[in-house]
Amino acid sequence: MGTKTQKKATRRRAKGTGGIVDTGKRRDGLPLFRLRVFVGTDRTGAEPQPIVRQKTVRAKNITEAQQLYKEWEREVRASSPSVPGVRTVNDLLTEWAKRQRAQGRAARTVYDTERVRDKVLGPLIGHVDMTTLTPHQIDEAWSLLGSGEAEGHAPQSPGSLRRYRSILGAAFSMALDYDWVPSNPVPRARGIPPQNQKPLKVMTAEDVRCLLAAAEERNERYAMLIRLSVLTCARLGEVCALRWSDVELDAEERPVLIHVGRSLYRAGKVRGEGETKTHRVREIPVNSKLSSVLTGWRTRSEATAAKAGVKLVPDAFIVSPFFDGSRPISPEAYSTFVSKLGKELGVKLWGRNPFRHFGATALIASGVSPADGAGILGHSRVSTFTDRYTHPTPEHSRDAAEVLGDVFRGEAEKDGEEAEAG
């Protein structure tokens, strides 16, 4: 008779991820077992490496070794950091800023993460072990920041708290990917109050003309930036970073395209020029109005430089506080000028760059496709364009009301005829 053999099914454990190993040695008459506890994966180096804590113990048999293993595992989980050098919430935010920098994120984005670590969340929960941080502790931080009871902070708005939550949540998502923490506690903390939505009032064309006329009287350079902002819908940093070399001319020396590929930024005390927010270079077609504006401004800039006894530098900025165009106007100075001008004129400005919002709303109202609108504004996703700029306006709300009124228009005429007959 043939004997049947049956292979025992085994599950292979990943190399170096823990377990009990019989060393085959003995001490004082008892077998020696090596206990290995896997606590995470170190992905900070060139290649991911398992993080293992181990020790050798004496046990009568494998059953006793298993009991010792459970005790050792609990001790490791309670005391050992999940990755060398990363233990507290502050350590985690430092790693998150490092990863953002490696991903090529904007310097301003990295600066905001480090500022939140040092000035906002650090003093409140930065010392807490990231593996033991609870949703309640996070909600306590939101409560202190929102009420103004956090030392050194005025009461923070719900919008600011949501921004802090976004940074903390992204950092914990990274930790979850790296097996540094068992779960992400941020989504389960829901202590941020709802944000009061103020009625949205987008500027009208008349508001834009009013601001432009006032800017022309005070500073022609800022007036030119306003024109560029309206006609290109570019971001503040992108508008201020435009150079004459970004303007493509046709055979007759007329502007036909603007290449938007750089943006000015400020991260704390550091100022610089980098890529756009989406790390892409986009092309904005030049319409007839923008073409005449650029041509006239170029002529005026060259004449002003010649009058000052200089020439425009080879790669001059389109708008510059210097006659030779060697340096740009900072986005902060431009934003401050527009904000003050709006307050003086009583024009309600929506957001940090109201002209971009105005232009996007005008594009949607004119029937431009979302894909084309997103391309002009430089959004990587079409949904961002439609979600952010599709909203009611007074003009379109009145038109919509008239459409509803048309339902009963025939009945209204009938009532009028009956009244006349009466």
Secondary structure, DSSP 8 states (H G I E B T S, - for coil): --------------TTSEEEEEEEEEETTEEEEEEEEEEEEE-SSSS-EEEEEEEEEE-SSHHHHHHHHHHHHHHHHHHS-SBTTB-BHHHHHHHHHHHHHHTT--HHHHHHHHHIIIIIIHHHHTTSBTTT--HHHHHHHHHHHHHT-STT-----HHHHHHHHHHHHHHHHHHHHTTSSSS--STT----------------HHHHHHHHHHHHHH-HHHHHHHHHHHHH---HHHHHT-BGGGEEE-TTS-EEEEEE-EEEEEETTEEEEEE-TTS--EEEE--HHHHHHHHHHHHHHHHHHHHTT----TT-BSS-SSTT--S---HHHHHHHHHHHHHHHT----SS-HHHHHHHHHHHHTT--HHHHHHHHT-SSHHHHHHHH----HHHHHHHHHHHHGGGHHHHHHHHHHHHH-
